[in-house]
Amino acid sequence: MNNRETKTDVILIGAGIMSATLGTLLKELVPDWKITVFEKLSNAGEESSNEWNNAGTGHAALCELNYTVEKPDGSIDISKAINVNEQFQVSMQFWSYLVNRKLLNRPKYFIRQLPHMSLVQGEQNVSFLRKRFEALSKNPLFQGMEFSNDSKKLMEWIPLIMQGRPSNEPIAATKIDSGTDVNFGALTRMLFDLLKSKNVDINYNHNVNDIKRTSDGLWKLKVKNLDSGGIESHTAKFVFIGGGGGSIHLLQKSGIPEGRNIGGFPVSGIFMVCNNPDIVANHHAKVYGKAKVGAPPMSVPHLDTRFIDNKKSLLFGPFAGFSPKFLKTGSMFDLVASVKPDNLLTMLSAGAKNIPLTKYLIQQVMLSKEQRMEELREFIPNAKSEDWDLVVAGQRVQVIKDTEAGGKGTLQFGTEVVSAADGSIAALLGASPGASTAVFVMLEVLTKCFPEHIKEWEPKIKKMIPSYGKKLMDNPELLRKIHASTAQTLQLSEKKPVFS
């Protein structure tokens, strides 16, 4: 039964943080454009953006060691850390703008200040961390970072991690107090409430089955209403595919040449969550370690204080795993269905190259709770099994494509936008840093897909994001002003906890 047909300016597929951000930007820039959203699930922010499916770090490269690589000559390449930090600053400015305009209220519901720390063990790793600290702390973006390999100082910073630890092991940490914990699930829901108030047509329980180009250059979507079972037809000038892992299938259905030879590699994850309030109260930081040899970058172990439903929580993980699903609510056939004639060789090459990774992920799936506890005890020596429960995290689909540097079937770790040459459709693929860089990435979508409007939009974009078009690293005075104003607007207090 075909029971509805609409024509609109913009269709957003998926009600996650990316669609929420793009919709909000467009409503600020061109309030009269008609926007329609389709989401397969019954609410916004239920898949990759959900607070239980997302690390919520506010990735700013303050603590993530995989963003700083040691080069063969022993020096540290901090270029990726600089890029990620600059991009997170863009998100902070946009959120501040929305709070200042009273379009978002109660910023504590989605962002809080929280120290970001890196922690390493062993002489070689301590030497790496010291060099990393020296390279980063010269940069204005990372001012305020501290380094210590003194166990007394570390006991002040991270008592839970230091208690019961052998005193003879080389150990070091960096700490920066201006880090944040971001609840992207809460932020996504708040942004969709805002979009609803601005007459955006939001359709939950609607699954996009197909997407085709019409002869007049528009995009026609076949959408199933999961409540009624009816099949609907919706047409738009511009389509954004922001459906997490599900984006690959829709990108393939669009038939655009830019979507050819691209595949996806799904990685699942499990966190351990602490159920003992005394332990939760004794830790106040996000502490990132080093990934084990053979582990993918998104499997860097970290012990995170989180604020979920306004309550302090403590999570450890993620333990990586393998599932052929592209979404937590996806199908076991997702991976097989994504293999097409044009990406078959790419996928086979990736499979051959990544046998050790696949083996590692399968081993991770097979871990018992006690084996996971042993990994947790590398962070918390005195951890007891009864104080921790397992939580299944979201699925992440890493992009596989042919690159000059990596050759055929290269596995990409990052966030990537694929758009048609004429800018009429764009799809978001990949994973971390993802949500943290949503505003920067969606501004890139606007630049690529609406080049004819960017000049007229620029004054408004600069109001929303004062650093737009500039590198904060090269403008320390502007950086200082922005840090001060975003901290005040987003109520990021400087108060530090006192441990009993």
VOPAGU-2260 file (C-alpha; in pm, 1 decimal, decimal comma):
REM VOPAGU-2260
SITE   aa  ch    i         X         Y         Z
SITE  MET   A    0       0,0       0,0       0,0
SITE  ASN   A    1     145,7     333,8    -105,9
SITE  ASN   A    2      -2,6     583,2     137,8
SITE  ARG   A    3     211,5     898,6     130,0
SITE  GLU   A    4     412,1    1106,0    -115,0
SITE  THR   A    5     605,6    1423,3     -29,8
SITE  LYS   A    6     845,4    1664,2    -196,5
SITE  THR   A    7    1097,4    1843,5      19,1
SITE  ASP   A    8    1423,0    2039,2      -3,6
SITE  VAL   A    9    1636,8    1817,9     220,9
SITE  ILE   A   10    1602,7    1460,6     346,3
SITE  LEU   A   11    1813,7    1342,2     638,9
SITE  ILE   A   12    1838,8     963,7     683,1
SITE  GLY   A   13    1908,9     857,6    1040,5
SITE  ALA   A   14    1831,4    1050,1    1361,0
SITE  GLY   A   15    2182,6    1051,5    1505,0
SITE  ILE   A   16    2420,0    1331,2    1599,4
SITE  MET   A   17    2528,2    1393,6    1237,1
SITE  SER   A   18    2175,9    1447,7    1099,4
SITE  ALA   A   19    2086,2    1647,5    1411,4
SITE  THR   A   20    2386,8    1875,4    1354,2
SITE  LEU   A   21    2333,3    1917,6     979,6
SITE  GLY   A   22    1961,3    1986,7    1027,8
SITE  THR   A   23    2033,9    2246,0    1299,7
SITE  LEU   A   24    2298,1    2422,2    1087,0
SITE  LEU   A   25    2061,1    2436,9     787,6
SITE  LYS   A   26    1772,0    2568,0     999,0
SITE  GLU   A   27    1999,0    2850,9    1122,4
SITE  LEU   A   28    2126,4    2931,6     771,4
SITE  VAL   A   29    1809,5    2884,3     562,9
SITE  PRO   A   30    1509,6    2867,7     800,1
SITE  ASP   A   31    1256,0    2840,8     514,6
SITE  TRP   A   32    1398,5    2520,5     363,6
SITE  LYS   A   33    1178,3    2215,4     416,8
SITE  ILE   A   34    1358,7    1931,2     594,3
SITE  THR   A   35    1232,7    1574,4     640,4
SITE  VAL   A   36    1398,0    1310,7     861,7
SITE  PHE   A   37    1356,2     931,5     848,0
SITE  GLU   A   38    1471,1     710,7    1134,9
SITE  LYS   A   39    1427,2     332,9    1151,2
SITE  LEU   A   40    1403,5     325,9    1532,7
SITE  SER   A   41    1141,4     482,5    1759,0
SITE  ASN   A   42    1350,8     773,4    1889,8
SITE  ALA   A   43    1649,6     995,6    1813,1
SITE  GLY   A   44    2002,9     897,5    1914,7
SITE  GLU   A   45    1930,0     529,3    1971,7
SITE  GLU   A   46    2214,4     371,8    1768,0
SITE  SER   A   47    2574,2     493,8    1729,6
SITE  SER   A   48    2505,2     828,2    1903,6
SITE  ASN   A   49    2348,4     670,4    2212,0
SITE  GLU   A   50    2535,4     735,2    2535,4
SITE  TRP   A   51    2569,1     362,4    2608,1
SITE  ASN   A   52    2691,4     291,9    2253,2
SITE  ASN   A   53    2936,2     582,6    2228,8
SITE  ALA   A   54    3255,3     653,7    2425,7
SITE  GLY   A   55    3142,2    1013,7    2493,8
SITE  THR   A   56    3495,9    1134,9    2531,9
SITE  GLY   A   57    3460,1    1463,0    2349,1
SITE  HIS   A   58    3757,2    1351,5    2136,6
SITE  ALA   A   59    3998,4    1644,3    2147,3
SITE  ALA   A   60    4322,2    1439,3    2121,7
SITE  LEU   A   61    4408,8    1537,3    2478,5
SITE  CYS   A   62    4444,7    1175,0    2591,2
SITE  GLU   A   63    4410,2     946,5    2285,8
SITE  LEU   A   64    4759,1     811,1    2219,3
SITE  ASN   A   65    4668,9     676,8    1872,8
SITE  TYR   A   66    4644,5    1036,8    1743,8
SITE  THR   A   67    5016,7    1091,6    1809,1
SITE  VAL   A   68    5255,3     857,3    1628,6
SITE  GLU   A   69    5623,6     802,8    1700,6
SITE  LYS   A   70    5818,5     838,5    1373,6
SITE  PRO   A   71    6121,6     619,0    1285,8
SITE  ASP   A   72    6357,2     899,1    1396,4
SITE  GLY   A   73    6197,4     899,6    1744,6
SITE  SER   A   74    6012,5    1231,7    1704,7
SITE  ILE   A   75    5635,9    1253,8    1761,2
SITE  ASP   A   76    5396,4    1344,4    1479,5
SITE  ILE   A   77    5119,5    1553,7    1641,3
SITE  SER   A   78    4947,8    1667,7    1318,1
SITE  LYS   A   79    4644,4    1438,1    1362,9
SITE  ALA   A   80    4606,0    1546,0    1726,7
SITE  ILE   A   81    4607,1    1911,7    1615,5
SITE  ASN   A   82    4340,3    1844,1    1348,1
SITE  VAL   A   83    4110,8    1654,3    1586,4
SITE  ASN   A   84    4146,7    1921,6    1855,8
SITE  GLU   A   85    4074,0    2206,1    1611,5
SITE  GLN   A   86    3763,8    2018,4    1493,4
SITE  PHE   A   87    3635,9    1961,4    1848,0
SITE  GLN   A   88    3678,8    2335,0    1919,4
SITE  VAL   A   89    3438,0    2399,7    1627,8
SITE  SER   A   90    3174,5    2175,8    1792,9
SITE  MET   A   91    3219,2    2357,4    2126,4
SITE  GLN   A   92    3168,1    2696,6    1959,3
SITE  PHE   A   93    2848,1    2584,5    1786,3
SITE  TRP   A   94    2703,4    2435,1    2105,6
SITE  SER   A   95    2788,7    2760,8    2287,3
SITE  TYR   A   96    2609,5    2960,5    2018,0
SITE  LEU   A   97    2296,2    2744,8    2059,4
SITE  VAL   A   98    2305,6    2781,5    2440,3
SITE  ASN   A   99    2359,8    3160,1    2414,8
SITE  ARG   A  100    2061,6    3186,6    2181,0
SITE  LYS   A  101    1856,2    2979,0    2430,0
SITE  LEU   A  102    1799,3    2719,3    2156,0
SITE  LEU   A  103    1960,3    2464,4    2387,9
SITE  ASN   A  104    1933,6    2490,7    2764,2
SITE  ARG   A  105    2086,7    2307,6    3060,5
SITE  PRO   A  106    2427,8    2238,5    2902,1
SITE  LYS   A  107    2517,0    2014,7    3199,0
SITE  TYR   A  108    2273,7    1759,3    3052,6
SITE  PHE   A  109    2512,5    1700,8    2763,6
SITE  ILE   A  110    2860,2    1833,1    2856,2
SITE  ARG   A  111    3074,1    1850,6    3170,9
SITE  GLN   A  112    3433,7    1934,1    3239,9
SITE  LEU   A  113    3644,4    1627,9    3319,4
SITE  PRO   A  114    4022,8    1577,0    3324,8
SITE  HIS   A  115    4161,8    1381,1    3027,6
SITE  MET   A  116    4461,2    1161,3    3104,9
SITE  SER   A  117    4699,1     926,9    2922,6
SITE  LEU   A  118    4855,1     643,4    3123,6
SITE  VAL   A  119    5143,1     415,2    3022,5
SITE  GLN   A  120    5359,8     146,9    3182,5
SITE  GLY   A  121    5711,1      29,6    3098,3
SITE  GLU   A  122    6025,6     232,2    3028,2
SITE  GLN   A  123    5976,6     252,7    2651,7
SITE  ASN   A  124    5617,0     377,3    2685,3
SITE  VAL   A  125    5712,9     627,6    2958,0
SITE  SER   A  126    5979,3     768,3    2723,3
SITE  PHE   A  127    5717,0     791,9    2442,5
SITE  LEU   A  128    5468,0     970,1    2670,7
SITE  ARG   A  129    5730,2    1221,0    2785,8
SITE  LYS   A  130    5819,9    1302,5    2421,8
SITE  ARG   A  131    5450,3    1329,8    2334,3
SITE  PHE   A  132    5393,3    1565,5    2627,7
SITE  GLU   A  133    5689,0    1783,2    2524,3
SITE  ALA   A  134    5562,3    1804,4    2163,2
SITE  LEU   A  135    5199,6    1881,0    2258,1
SITE  SER   A  136    5261,8    2123,7    2544,2
SITE  LYS   A  137    5448,8    2362,7    2311,0
SITE  ASN   A  138    5123,7    2398,3    2112,9
SITE  PRO   A  139    4863,1    2655,8    2232,7
SITE  LEU   A  140    4581,4    2399,2    2183,4
SITE  PHE   A  141    4727,0    2175,6    2454,5
SITE  GLN   A  142    4824,8    2436,7    2713,2
SITE  GLY   A  143    4775,3    2327,9    3072,4
SITE  MET   A  144    4884,8    1966,9    3014,5
SITE  GLU   A  145    5090,1    1818,2    3300,3
SITE  PHE   A  146    5325,2    1516,9    3297,9
SITE  SER   A  147    5425,2    1303,6    3595,9
SITE  ASN   A  148    5606,3     975,5    3657,6
SITE  ASP   A  149    5599,8    1029,6    4034,2
SITE  SER   A  150    5381,8     768,6    4205,0
SITE  LYS   A  151    5281,5    1011,8    4485,8
SITE  LYS   A  152    5155,5    1266,2    4232,0
SITE  LEU   A  153    4977,0     989,6    4037,5
SITE  MET   A  154    4812,6     873,6    4361,9
SITE  GLU   A  155    4663,6    1224,9    4391,5
SITE  TRP   A  156    4544,1    1219,0    4029,1
SITE  ILE   A  157    4416,2     860,3    4001,0
SITE  PRO   A  158    4391,8     693,2    4344,3
SITE  LEU   A  159    4174,9     407,8    4215,5
SITE  ILE   A  160    4435,3     312,8    3954,2
SITE  MET   A  161    4738,5     352,3    4183,5
SITE  GLN   A  162    4608,7     163,2    4490,2
SITE  GLY   A  163    4762,3    -185,8    4516,3
SITE  ARG   A  164    5006,3    -125,8    4230,4
SITE  PRO   A  165    5367,5    -253,9    4257,2
SITE  SER   A  166    5595,8      39,7    4336,3
SITE  ASN   A  167    5884,1     -72,9    4114,3
SITE  GLU   A  168    5712,0     -56,3    3773,9
SITE  PRO   A  169    5786,5     246,6    3551,6
SITE  ILE   A  170    5455,5     432,3    3509,4
SITE  ALA   A  171    5366,4     781,2    3385,9
SITE  ALA   A  172    5062,3     989,2    3301,7
SITE  THR   A  173    4964,9    1321,1    3146,5
SITE  LYS   A  174    4666,2    1519,8    3268,9
SITE  ILE   A  175    4478,9    1817,4    3131,7
SITE  ASP   A  176    4187,8    1957,1    3333,1
SITE  SER   A  177    4006,1    2122,8    3041,9
SITE  GLY   A  178    3884,2    1789,2    2894,8
SITE  THR   A  179    3513,4    1709,6    2875,9
SITE  ASP   A  180    3261,6    1427,8    2899,8
SITE  VAL   A  181    2995,5    1465,9    2631,5
SITE  ASN   A  182    2665,6    1278,0    2638,0
SITE  PHE   A  183    2599,6    1260,8    2264,2
SITE  GLY   A  184    2273,3    1072,3    2312,8
SITE  ALA   A  185    2131,1    1355,3    2525,9
SITE  LEU   A  186    2267,1    1620,1    2286,0
SITE  THR   A  187    2113,2    1440,2    1985,3
SITE  ARG   A  188    1771,3    1423,8    2152,3
SITE  MET   A  189    1792,0    1792,8    2251,5
SITE  LEU   A  190    1879,6    1892,1    1893,3
SITE  PHE   A  191    1589,0    1688,4    1753,8
SITE  ASP   A  192    1351,9    1858,5    2000,0
SITE  LEU   A  193    1486,2    2188,1    1863,5
SITE  LEU   A  194    1435,0    2074,3    1502,2
SITE  LYS   A  195    1079,5    1963,0    1582,0
SITE  SER   A  196    1006,2    2310,5    1723,3
SITE  LYS   A  197    1128,3    2453,5    1390,7
SITE  ASN   A  198     874,4    2246,7    1190,7
SITE  VAL   A  199    1114,9    1979,7    1066,8
SITE  ASP   A  200     911,8    1672,3     964,3
SITE  ILE   A  201    1059,8    1390,2    1178,6
SITE  ASN   A  202     943,7    1037,0    1101,2
SITE  TYR   A  203    1040,8     761,2    1345,0
SITE  ASN   A  204     979,4     391,0    1267,0
SITE  HIS   A  205    1045,3     465,6     899,2
SITE  ASN   A  206    1305,7     260,3     712,6
SITE  VAL   A  207    1451,7     382,6     382,1
SITE  ASN   A  208    1449,7      78,3     151,5
SITE  ASP   A  209    1571,1     231,6    -172,0
SITE  ILE   A  210    1706,9     550,7    -322,9
SITE  LYS   A  211    1713,7     640,1    -693,0
SITE  ARG   A  212    1789,1     942,5    -910,8
SITE  THR   A  213    1493,4    1074,8   -1112,4
SITE  SER   A  214    1520,8    1210,3   -1466,8
SITE  ASP   A  215    1490,4    1569,3   -1338,5
SITE  GLY   A  216    1790,3    1525,4   -1103,8
SITE  LEU   A  217    1597,1    1481,3    -779,1
SITE  TRP   A  218    1635,4    1188,6    -540,7
SITE  LYS   A  219    1338,7     955,9    -487,0
SITE  LEU   A  220    1327,7     745,3    -170,3
SITE  LYS   A  221    1118,5     436,0    -111,7
SITE  VAL   A  222    1039,3     437,2     260,2
SITE  LYS   A  223     864,5     170,3     464,6
SITE  ASN   A  224     641,9     289,7     749,1
SITE  LEU   A  225     720,3      21,3    1006,8
SITE  ASP   A  226     403,9      99,6    1206,5
SITE  SER   A  227     154,0      61,8     921,7
SITE  GLY   A  228     359,3    -152,7     681,9
SITE  GLY   A  229     286,2     100,1     405,6
SITE  ILE   A  230     544,2     193,9     141,1
SITE  GLU   A  231     586,5     568,0      90,5
SITE  SER   A  232     754,6     775,6    -177,0
SITE  HIS   A  233     953,2    1087,8     -86,9
SITE  THR   A  234    1149,1    1319,3    -317,6
SITE  ALA   A  235    1418,8    1575,5    -232,6
SITE  LYS   A  236    1678,6    1797,9    -397,0
SITE  PHE   A  237    1943,7    1698,9    -141,8
SITE  VAL   A  238    1984,5    1379,8      64,0
SITE  PHE   A  239    2218,4    1319,6     356,1
SITE  ILE   A  240    2275,0     956,2     454,3
SITE  GLY   A  241    2369,2     960,0     822,8
SITE  GLY   A  242    2253,1     613,2     920,2
SITE  GLY   A  243    2568,5     488,7    1095,7
SITE  GLY   A  244    2680,5     152,4     958,3
SITE  GLY   A  245    2360,5     138,0     750,3
SITE  SER   A  246    2490,8     423,8     534,0
SITE  ILE   A  247    2700,7     191,4     314,9
SITE  HIS   A  248    2399,9      -2,1     182,5
SITE  LEU   A  249    2212,2     318,0      93,0
SITE  LEU   A  250    2521,5     474,6     -65,0
SITE  GLN   A  251    2549,8     164,1    -285,6
SITE  LYS   A  252    2179,6     186,0    -380,4
SITE  SER   A  253    2222,6     550,7    -484,5
SITE  GLY   A  254    2449,5     431,5    -767,6
SITE  ILE   A  255    2679,1     736,0    -753,9
SITE  PRO   A  256    3028,5     659,8    -892,3
SITE  GLU   A  257    3191,7     801,2    -576,7
SITE  GLY   A  258    3035,0     514,4    -379,5
SITE  ARG   A  259    3199,5     242,4    -588,6
SITE  ASN   A  260    3486,7      24,8    -459,2
SITE  ILE   A  261    3396,4     111,1     -99,1
SITE  GLY   A  262    3320,4    -151,2     162,9
SITE  GLY   A  263    3280,1    -172,4     537,4
SITE  PHE   A  264    3440,3    -374,8     816,2
SITE  PRO   A  265    3219,9    -404,6    1126,6
SITE  VAL   A  266    3372,4    -398,2    1475,8
SITE  SER   A  267    3158,1    -458,0    1782,8
SITE  GLY   A  268    3242,4    -364,6    2138,8
SITE  ILE   A  269    3169,7    -445,1    2501,4
SITE  PHE   A  270    3219,6    -216,5    2802,1
SITE  MET   A  271    3234,6    -305,5    3168,3
SITE  VAL   A  272    3030,0     -74,6    3389,2
SITE  CYS   A  273    3089,5     -40,0    3763,7
SITE  ASN   A  274    2790,1    -106,4    3988,9
SITE  ASN   A  275    2963,2      -4,4    4316,5
SITE  PRO   A  276    2898,4     366,5    4400,5
SITE  ASP   A  277    3203,1     385,5    4634,3
SITE  ILE   A  278    3437,1     289,8    4348,7
SITE  VAL   A  279    3261,9     527,1    4104,8
SITE  ALA   A  280    3308,2     811,8    4355,9
SITE  ASN   A  281    3682,9     741,2    4384,9
SITE  HIS   A  282    3767,6     815,2    4020,6
SITE  HIS   A  283    3720,9    1141,9    3831,5
SITE  ALA   A  284    3887,5    1138,9    3487,2
SITE  LYS   A  285    3901,0     976,9    3146,1
SITE  VAL   A  286    4218,9     769,7    3143,3
SITE  TYR   A  287    4336,4     629,4    2809,9
SITE  GLY   A  288    4604,1     361,1    2777,9
SITE  LYS   A  289    4790,6     221,0    2477,9
SITE  ALA   A  290    4630,2     -24,5    2236,4
SITE  LYS   A  291    4766,9    -378,0    2246,4
SITE  VAL   A  292    4966,7    -498,2    1945,9
SITE  GLY   A  293    4720,3    -604,0    1672,3
SITE  ALA   A  294    4427,2    -417,2    1826,1
SITE  PRO   A  295    4232,6    -164,5    1616,3
SITE  PRO   A  296    4260,8     201,9    1726,2
SITE  MET   A  297    3902,3     209,8    1855,9
SITE  SER   A  298    3999,3     -66,2    2103,4
SITE  VAL   A  299    4234,3     154,2    2305,7
SITE  PRO   A  300    4158,6      60,3    2669,7
SITE  HIS   A  301    4018,8     346,3    2876,6
SITE  LEU   A  302    3868,1     394,6    3220,7
SITE  ASP   A  303    3605,6     665,4    3188,3
SITE  THR   A  304    3406,3     868,1    3432,9
SITE  ARG   A  305    3079,4     933,6    3250,1
SITE  PHE   A  306    2769,7    1137,1    3332,9
SITE  ILE   A  307    2462,3     951,1    3206,3
SITE  ASP   A  308    2108,0    1054,9    3305,1
SITE  ASN   A  309    2275,2    1315,6    3531,1
SITE  LYS   A  310    2437,6    1034,5    3729,8
SITE  LYS   A  311    2810,1     963,7    3759,3
SITE  SER   A  312    2910,7     628,4    3606,4
SITE  LEU   A  313    3239,8     444,5    3554,8
SITE  LEU   A  314    3306,8     243,3    3238,7
SITE  PHE   A  315    3604,8      38,1    3124,5
SITE  GLY   A  316    3671,1     -94,2    2777,4
SITE  PRO   A  317    3603,3    -131,3    2500,4
SITE  PHE   A  318    3669,2    -497,0    2438,6
SITE  ALA   A  319    3651,7    -529,1    2062,4
SITE  GLY   A  320    3461,5    -806,5    1893,0
SITE  PHE   A  321    3334,0    -915,1    1557,0
SITE  SER   A  322    2975,2    -932,5    1435,5
SITE  PRO   A  323    2864,5    -919,4    1070,7
SITE  LYS   A  324    2594,8    -663,9    1167,0
SITE  PHE   A  325    2648,2    -303,2    1052,4
SITE  LEU   A  326    2419,9    -167,2    1326,4
SITE  LYS   A  327    2341,2    -294,3    1676,0
SITE  THR   A  328    1982,2    -334,4    1551,0
SITE  GLY   A  329    2103,7    -455,7    1208,3
SITE  SER   A  330    2098,3    -793,1    1030,4
SITE  MET   A  331    2347,3   -1081,8    1042,8
SITE  PHE   A  332    2355,4   -1052,0     660,8
SITE  ASP   A  333    2470,5    -684,7     657,3
SITE  LEU   A  334    2833,5    -764,5     574,3
SITE  VAL   A  335    2750,7   -1020,8     301,6
SITE  ALA   A  336    2488,1    -787,7     147,0
SITE  SER   A  337    2746,8    -507,6     122,6
SITE  VAL   A  338    2973,7    -710,4    -110,2
SITE  LYS   A  339    2902,7    -601,9    -470,6
SITE  PRO   A  340    3081,7    -670,7    -802,0
SITE  ASP   A  341    3254,3    -329,2    -787,7
SITE  ASN   A  342    3395,6    -373,4    -434,2
SITE  LEU   A  343    3456,1    -751,7    -435,5
SITE  LEU   A  344    3831,8    -725,5    -502,3
SITE  THR   A  345    3864,1    -442,0    -249,2
SITE  MET   A  346    3686,5    -651,4      16,8
SITE  LEU   A  347    3888,1    -966,8     -60,9
SITE  SER   A  348    4214,9    -769,0     -43,7
SITE  ALA   A  349    4109,6    -620,1     289,1
SITE  GLY   A  350    4023,1    -968,3     417,7
SITE  ALA   A  351    4365,8   -1103,0     319,8
SITE  LYS   A  352    4546,5    -803,0     473,9
SITE  ASN   A  353    4352,7    -810,4     798,7
SITE  ILE   A  354    4361,9   -1179,0     896,0
SITE  PRO   A  355    4552,3   -1096,5    1221,0
SITE  LEU   A  356    4294,2    -826,9    1305,9
SITE  THR   A  357    4001,5   -1063,0    1237,9
SITE  LYS   A  358    4169,7   -1330,8    1452,1
SITE  TYR   A  359    4220,8   -1075,3    1731,2
SITE  LEU   A  360    3852,8    -966,4    1717,6
SITE  ILE   A  361    3729,0   -1326,6    1729,8
SITE  GLN   A  362    3958,0   -1395,5    2029,3
SITE  GLN   A  363    3808,7   -1088,8    2199,5
SITE  VAL   A  364    3454,2   -1221,2    2144,9
SITE  MET   A  365    3554,1   -1547,3    2315,7
SITE  LEU   A  366    3686,4   -1381,5    2634,5
SITE  SER   A  367    3518,7   -1486,7    2957,3
SITE  LYS   A  368    3418,4   -1227,0    3216,9
SITE  GLU   A  369    3716,6   -1329,7    3432,8
SITE  GLN   A  370    3954,9   -1276,4    3138,2
SITE  ARG   A  371    3804,3    -929,7    3086,8
SITE  MET   A  372    3852,6    -864,2    3460,3
SITE  GLU   A  373    4224,5    -949,5    3420,5
SITE  GLU   A  374    4251,0    -672,4    3158,2
SITE  LEU   A  375    4064,4    -432,2    3387,6
SITE  ARG   A  376    4312,5    -516,5    3667,6
SITE  GLU   A  377    4591,8    -374,1    3452,3
SITE  PHE   A  378    4411,2     -42,8    3519,1
SITE  ILE   A  379    4258,9    -114,6    3862,6
SITE  PRO   A  380    4476,9    -374,0    4041,5
SITE  ASN   A  381    4218,3    -432,1    4317,4
SITE  ALA   A  382    3913,2    -467,9    4086,2
SITE  LYS   A  383    3657,6    -727,5    4201,8
SITE  SER   A  384    3441,8    -917,7    3956,9
SITE  GLU   A  385    3117,8    -859,6    4150,1
SITE  ASP   A  386    3157,1    -480,3    4117,5
SITE  TRP   A  387    3140,8    -484,6    3735,0
SITE  ASP   A  388    2874,1    -573,3    3476,6
SITE  LEU   A  389    2901,6    -610,8    3098,0
SITE  VAL   A  390    2730,6    -368,7    2855,9
SITE  VAL   A  391    2724,3    -423,7    2479,1
SITE  ALA   A  392    2839,8    -106,6    2300,2
SITE  GLY   A  393    2744,0      11,3    1950,9
SITE  GLN   A  394    2864,7    -129,9    1620,8
SITE  ARG   A  395    3130,9      64,7    1430,3
SITE  VAL   A  396    3184,4      11,1    1060,2
SITE  GLN   A  397    3531,9     104,4     939,5
SITE  VAL   A  398    3563,8     211,4     576,4
SITE  ILE   A  399    3749,7     -18,1     334,8
SITE  LYS   A  400    3871,0     142,6      13,5
SITE  ASP   A  401    4159,6     152,1    -232,9
SITE  THR   A  402    4415,7     419,5    -147,4
SITE  GLU   A  403    4746,7     528,6    -296,6
SITE  ALA   A  404    4927,0     485,7      33,9
SITE  GLY   A  405    4776,8     153,6     140,6
SITE  GLY   A  406    4687,5      -2,0    -194,1
SITE  LYS   A  407    4380,6    -216,0    -262,2
SITE  GLY   A  408    4147,9    -291,9      27,0
SITE  THR   A  409    4290,4     -49,9     285,0
SITE  LEU   A  410    4110,4     -35,5     618,3
SITE  GLN   A  411    4051,8     329,3     716,9
SITE  PHE   A  412    4022,1     432,4    1080,8
SITE  GLY   A  413    3837,1     763,0    1094,9
SITE  THR   A  414    3532,2     955,6     979,9
SITE  GLU   A  415    3469,9    1003,1     609,4
SITE  VAL   A  416    3213,1    1182,2     392,4
SITE  VAL   A  417    3140,0    1054,4      41,5
SITE  SER   A  418    2945,8    1297,2    -178,8
SITE  ALA   A  419    2829,8    1307,9    -540,1
SITE  ALA   A  420    3017,7    1537,4    -779,4
SITE  ASP   A  421    2709,5    1760,9    -811,0
SITE  GLY   A  422    2663,4    1779,4    -432,0
SITE  SER   A  423    2307,9    1642,4    -440,9
SITE  ILE   A  424    2378,5    1353,7    -200,9
SITE  ALA   A  425    2632,3    1285,5      75,9
SITE  ALA   A  426    2691,0     988,5     304,8
SITE  LEU   A  427    2880,4     971,3     631,7
SITE  LEU   A  428    3092,2     659,2     686,8
SITE  GLY   A  429    3343,1     541,7     945,5
SITE  ALA   A  430    3382,0     585,3    1319,5
SITE  SER   A  431    3596,7     772,7    1572,8
SITE  PRO   A  432    3642,3    1067,1    1623,0
SITE  GLY   A  433    3291,5    1085,7    1469,1
SITE  ALA   A  434    3042,3    1256,5    1699,3
SITE  SER   A  435    3302,5    1487,5    1856,3
SITE  THR   A  436    3381,7    1642,1    1518,9
SITE  ALA   A  437    3020,0    1648,5    1393,5
SITE  VAL   A  438    2999,0    2026,5    1344,5
SITE  PHE   A  439    3326,9    2047,1    1150,0
SITE  VAL   A  440    3228,8    1747,6     933,9
SITE  MET   A  441    2880,3    1886,1     861,3
SITE  LEU   A  442    3028,3    2225,5     765,9
SITE  GLU   A  443    3243,1    2032,5     517,2
SITE  VAL   A  444    2924,9    1872,4     380,2
SITE  LEU   A  445    2769,8    2218,9     336,3
SITE  THR   A  446    3084,5    2346,9     159,0
SITE  LYS   A  447    3100,1    2047,3     -75,1
SITE  CYS   A  448    2729,2    2015,4    -144,4
SITE  PHE   A  449    2613,2    2380,4    -146,6
SITE  PRO   A  450    2910,7    2571,3    -297,2
SITE  GLU   A  451    2673,3    2823,6    -455,3
SITE  HIS   A  452    2540,4    2926,5    -109,6
SITE  ILE   A  453    2854,4    2922,9     104,5
SITE  LYS   A  454    2953,3    3283,5      33,9
SITE  GLU   A  455    2613,2    3420,1     141,0
SITE  TRP   A  456    2610,3    3186,6     445,7
SITE  GLU   A  457    2960,7    3279,8     559,8
SITE  PRO   A  458    2872,0    3582,9     780,7
SITE  LYS   A  459    2616,1    3372,2     972,3
SITE  ILE   A  460    2857,8    3076,8    1001,3
SITE  LYS   A  461    3116,8    3314,0    1152,0
SITE  LYS   A  462    2859,2    3429,5    1408,2
SITE  MET   A  463    2796,6    3068,6    1505,4
SITE  ILE   A  464    3164,8    2964,5    1487,5
SITE  PRO   A  465    3396,8    3265,1    1544,9
SITE  SER   A  466    3706,6    3067,7    1439,2
SITE  TYR   A  467    3552,7    2964,7    1102,3
SITE  GLY   A  468    3818,4    2979,8     829,1
SITE  LYS   A  469    4102,1    3020,1    1081,1
SITE  LYS   A  470    4336,8    2783,1    1259,0
SITE  LEU   A  471    4310,6    2841,7    1635,1
SITE  MET   A  472    4663,8    2709,2    1673,0
SITE  ASP   A  473    4788,2    3012,0    1476,8
SITE  ASN   A  474    4563,3    3257,1    1668,1
SITE  PRO   A  475    4643,5    3209,1    2039,7
SITE  GLU   A  476    4453,0    3523,1    2143,7
SITE  LEU   A  477    4136,0    3409,5    1963,5
SITE  LEU   A  478    4184,2    3059,9    2112,8
SITE  ARG   A  479    4207,8    3208,0    2465,3
SITE  LYS   A  480    3889,6    3414,7    2409,6
SITE  ILE   A  481    3697,8    3117,6    2269,0
SITE  HIS   A  482    3812,5    2887,4    2551,4
SITE  ALA   A  483    3697,7    3140,9    2810,3
SITE  SER   A  484    3359,6    3211,2    2647,9
SITE  THR   A  485    3270,7    2845,3    2573,3
SITE  ALA   A  486    3371,7    2742,0    2927,3
SITE  GLN   A  487    3143,4    3011,1    3071,2
SITE  THR   A  488    2848,7    2945,7    2839,0
SITE  LEU   A  489    2865,2    2565,8    2869,8
SITE  GLN   A  490    2909,9    2593,6    3249,9
SITE  LEU   A  491    3238,4    2402,2    3250,1
SITE  SER   A  492    3347,9    2473,8    3606,6
SITE  GLU   A  493    3706,7    2459,2    3726,0
SITE  LYS   A  494    3616,0    2288,0    4055,2
SITE  LYS   A  495    3818,1    1975,4    4125,9
SITE  PRO   A  496    3683,3    1682,4    4328,9
SITE  VAL   A  497    3823,1    1595,5    4668,6
SITE  PHE   A  498    3872,4    1222,6    4727,6
SITE  SER   A  499    3804,0    1080,0    5069,0
